[in-house]
Amino acid sequence: MIFVEPLVRVEGLTKKFNLEAGFFARFGKFVHAVNDLSFTIGKGETYALVGESGCGKTTTARLIVRMYERDAGTIFFGRDTDVGLLRGRDLRSYREKVKYVFQDPARSLNPRMSVYNVLTSGYRWSSRWPGARRAREEAALILEEVGLAPSDLDRRPADFSGGQRQRISIARSLLMQPELLICDEVVSALDVSIQGQILNLLQDIREKRGLSILFIAHDLKVASYFCDRIGVMYRGELMEEGRAQDLYRNHGHPYTQLLFASATGGAEEAPNSVTTPQRNSAHGCAFAHRCPLADNSCYAQRPEWKNIGDDHFIRCHKR
Amino acid sequence: MSEHSFLRVENLSVTFPPKDARLGGPVFAVRGVSWTLEKGEILGIVGESGSGKSVSTSAIPSLLPAHAEVTGDIFLEGKQLVGLPKEDIRSFRGRRIGMIFQEPGRSYDPLQNIGSVFHETLANSRPGISRQESEEEAIRLLTEVGLPQPRERLGNYPHQFSGGQLQRIGIALALAQGCDLLIADEPTTALDVTIQAQIVALLKRIRDDRAISILFISHNIDLVATISDRILVMYGGLVMEEGPTRQVLASPAHPYTTALLAAAPRFDSHYSTSPLLSIPGKVPDPSRPLPGCPFAPRCSRVMSGCRTELPPLRWGPQEADESLARSWRCVFDREEVRL
């Protein structure tokens, strides 16, 4: 382990959603969005969750901030805070330490609020609220930290470009001095030339403040560059976890292989027959139905989470 | 630039006048671009948002809003497309020029099943085609694009397909009337990376099987590199650089191309060893074009002349094979560009 002290420890996290909603909904058909998921994020570490749409990355992030309630498993924060048990004031102060940055800055900033209001509307209800004048000074400092001017406090989100709006979004998350930043696809809505600016900014902030980051991405190149460790998710489970720096050339799981081959343009044209069968329990490997190496054991038994050396874990019978 | 190219775009400009004078001045989306596309060739167009890549290609089948002012020439096998009356351009759409769009989920009528979409499309070029014939034809096309069990799925509605499957159906529909030019406007942006790779491979195979020409538009330069024979880099409504894909990527001639390649993370780079080169500033506003080079405010090698005067188009050494020709719009020579 590169980072000795963990900040977040997720153990056996499970969340299922009912397929039908409403008063007349039948019960019993579920989507297992997150299925027995375990990982840790060290202090000062950047951990990436990558995977295709629908694999449960965002659900995991939302479980961590308690936007959803877990069905099973635990999330520990810091030394031994069980996030699932927090109530009232404790939950509020936990949410000050864990901040969420959203994907699309155009849709996550209220167009009617000034930047000052965007930044402080949550802070105002915090136990640490220092009063309006002091808060304004703090907001101005944070804006400078993310590369905007203090005079921008009185402008509105519409006056800014996409990259600048993402900076406002980051400033909002930093104002309460968080310990963990959850970055959910923060650069995927931005132009390539702007993407680099935001990634460099996040890297500076992380180093200066010693922040931990949970980085959710579908772009493998960005995740490999920006993070310390990567967890590859498929249908709610971790398939492989390894160091970001060399996962691209040193991966074992057939799914990771498929992802990296697709990203480098080396994948061949498979007929689009990928169907996602309903799964009601944790029998078998989640990837078996798409896996070129799958045999009977893969359908019958869920593979163990194996350590194959050097912070490298894999869930596969064949490797 | 050959007179006999399959598709020739010359000095094309598109301007959107303001609907209301109070809303500000006109938007200069495309400011004079010229390029050619040969038969059986894949031309990749790369650019950031607002670079004019979609607007310049939508002008070919004249899909721009009515108030857009289009000047310049577009020749499809010698036939001028700019300024054609509505009825005449219609005979090109679908039959000669096929198009696939970015978000497959949003380009279908949710209440129309796929079989009926095919019937409608096929009836455009073959009026009076029977339901039976159109079904057979649809099954043949869907098999060609690799949709499993096409016969069973003709009665399905768009929401019963995945995004990748809908994009395959979109490609089949574009091919249904036997077009020889396919315009793919960000066809894979809304798809997962594994599906993206499948669609790219499918487009390449169709090009080889049918010998059609493809215009592939994307903001992702790495993706364009995997599919295109030649690449065109646009910025601020202008073509910044053009040339064979491999050569342009290996030795970019324009500082913008160099910066764009350096700004995207690669697999062998990591924050702990190599900081990402970031391009300062922001993408230019098309309603306020600069007199000089549109990239000048962000360029690390900018000179005083760059800001006042548009740099001339430069040409690489004369090649025997015209498809190897390179051009770029910058005051610097190709060998001088190193950032």
Interface residues (C-beta under 8 A of the other chain):
Chain A: E52 S53 S161 G162 G163 Q164 D191 V192 S193 I194 Q195 G196 Q197 L199 N200 Q203 H218 D219 L220 K221 V222 S224 Y225 F226 A244 Q245 Y248 R249 L258 L259 F260 A261 S262 A263 T264 G265 A267 E268 E269 A270 P271 N272 S273 V274
Chain B: E48 S49 G146 L147 P148 S162 G164 Q165 R168 D192 V193 T194 I195 Q196 A197 Q198 V200 A201 L202 R205 H219 N220 I221 D222 L223 A225 T226 A259 L260 A263 A264 P265 R266 F267 D268 S269 H270 Y271 S272 T273 P275 L276 L277 S278 I279 P280 K282 V283 R298
